[in-house]
Amino acid sequence: EDAKRWEKLGLEAPEWVENDRERWADAQRRLHEYFEEHGNLLVPAQHSTLGTLVNHIRSRGCFVKGRRERLRFLHSLGFRMHATDDAEDAKRWEKLWRNLDLETWERASP
């Protein structure tokens, strides 16, 4: 996504763009593996680095803020932006989707 923006400007994407892409690919793979094994993405906080990753996605929007395809990936696997509070989960999803100029998170459902 970011690399395409740089290309449109006729510039080569800086190294951080590739690093972000690689880090997300690794995170996506590990999240998918966890989902395949457990049937959900309710990763315990103490679960190695994956627990930290999930916490950062939930609390800071790391990797996903402003990233439609990444949000769709998580949403398709039933990722919860708040692990225990349904209302807060919906509120956080709504905020992320609205930041993409979508009316509601339901519109972006796969």
N, C-alpha and C positions, 0 to 999 in steps of 0.2 A: 504494500500500500504506500508506504513512505518512499520506497525506491522509485515507484512510478511518478510520484510528485516531483522528485529530483530530475528524473529523465525528461519530463515535460518541460522543465526549465533548461534542458540541454546540459545538465550537470551530472557528474557521477555522484551517486549516493555516498555519504560519509560512512566510515566503518561502523558507527553505532547503529546504523540502520540494519546492516547485516547481522550484527551481534544480537539485536532485538529479535530479528526474524529467527535466528538459530535458537535463542533462548526460548522463544514462544513455541517453536517446533518441538523442542525437548519437553517443555511443560505440557503441551497438548498430548504428546505421546504418553507421558507418565499419567496424566489425568485419564486418558482413555483406558490405559491398562488397569488403573484403579477401578474405573467404572466396570470394566469387563469382569473383574474379580469380585466386586462387592455389589454391583447393580445400582450404585448411586455414587455421588461425589461428596458425601458427608465425611470428609477426611478429618480424622482426629487431629487436633493441634500438635500433639506429640508425635505424629507420624513423619519422622525424618524431615527432609526438606519439603516434601509435598504438603505437609500441614502448614508450614510457613508460607508457601506459595498461595495456598487457598486463602489463608488469612490476609495476605497482601492484596489479593484480588478483591476480597470482600470489603476490606477496610479502606483501601486506597484506590481501587480500580486499576491496579498494576496490570499491564499487558492488554487490558480490555477497554479502557476509557477512550471513547471515540473510534473504536474498532468494531464495526458492524459484523464482519465475518467471525471474529473471535467471540463476540457476544452470542452470535447464533450457535456457534459450536457448543459453548457452555450451556446455553438454554436448551439445546436439543438433547443434552444429557441430563437435564433436570437439575443443573447447578443451582444452588441456593445462595443468594447474596447475603442472607442471614440464615444461619443453620436452624434456629429454633423458633423464630417469631415470623409467622406467615405474613402478617401485615407489614412488618419491616422489610421482609424479603421482597414483597410486591413493590413497596415504596422505592427500594434501591434499584430494582429492575426498571421501574418507570423512569426514574431519574436518568439512568444510563441511556435508555432508548430516547428519551426526550432530548438529550444532548446530541443525538444523531438526527434531530428534527423529525422524529416519528411521533405520531399522536399518542400511541400507547405501546407497551411492550407486546401486547397481543398481535399487533399488526406485523411485528417482526418475527413472529413465530414461524418456524420452518414448515 
